[in-house]
Amino acid sequence: GQQVMQIPQYQHVQEGEDFTTYCNSSTTLSNIQWYKQRPGGHPVFLIQLVKSGEVKKQKRLTFQFGEAKKNSSLHITATQTTDVGTYFCAQNNAGNMLTFGGGTRLMVKP
Amino acid sequence: DGGITQSPKYLFRKEGQNVTLSCEQNLNHDAMYWYRQDPGQGLRLIYYSQIVNDFQKGDIAEGYSVSREKKESFPLTVTSAQKNPTAFYLCASSGAGFGYTFGSGTRLTVV
């Protein structure tokens, strides 16, 4: 089936630096969702993007959906230690079935 | 408060033993899902159910079974046919067109 590829797999940053994770698909996506999983925890829904070129912000997090609806990104400005975790994108198939990307694990050095 | 409850949090299984993981939600969601997560990996779909008394296999259903007799409950049985069951199991539910709500998971270890 369709798969979304997520890069990078890991990212170490110094606290205060920015961070970006990318999600790419070879086919057009109906919409895309983003989740955060803290170490030892469970995924938590962050946002859903639906429209071509859509940009949404949640405090220091900026989510973008590409014009062709084949890629998406999550950008964190001025990372904090509370941002540590794995960020997953998930493509939304028919019937609200999600296929998750492999995730980007973010580590923040204080 | 509405949410999903998974139990137990930790489970140890002996070789050849079947075990059942519980998942209960009070969100009034029609759809429920089971995912498996291996260390440092993404989530792989085991089974899903979009309505009571109906469920479908996901990508890695072999060695697992489910039932959906009530809207609130979607238990997962890990059978002895699953040769590598040690993993983190996550249950989720969703309303139409919205993000998933996940339970806190069950860590299963074979001893």
Boltz contact constraints between the chains, C-beta under 6 A:
constraints:
  - contact:
      token1: [A, 33]
      token2: [B, 99]
      max_distance: 6.0
  - contact:
      token1: [A, 42]
      token2: [B, 90]
      max_distance: 6.0
  - contact:
      token1: [A, 42]
      token2: [B, 102]
      max_distance: 6.0
  - contact:
      token1: [A, 42]
      token2: [B, 104]
      max_distance: 6.0
  - contact:
      token1: [A, 42]
      token2: [B, 105]
      max_distance: 6.0
  - contact:
      token1: [A, 43]
      token2: [B, 102]
      max_distance: 6.0
  - contact:
      token1: [A, 45]
      token2: [B, 99]
      max_distance: 6.0
  - contact:
      token1: [A, 48]
      token2: [B, 99]
      max_distance: 6.0
  - contact:
      token1: [A, 96]
      token2: [B, 94]
      max_distance: 6.0
  - contact:
      token1: [A, 100]
      token2: [B, 42]
      max_distance: 6.0
  - contact:
      token1: [A, 100]
      token2: [B, 43]
      max_distance: 6.0
  - contact:
      token1: [A, 102]
      token2: [B, 42]
      max_distance: 6.0
  - contact:
      token1: [A, 103]
      token2: [B, 42]
      max_distance: 6.0
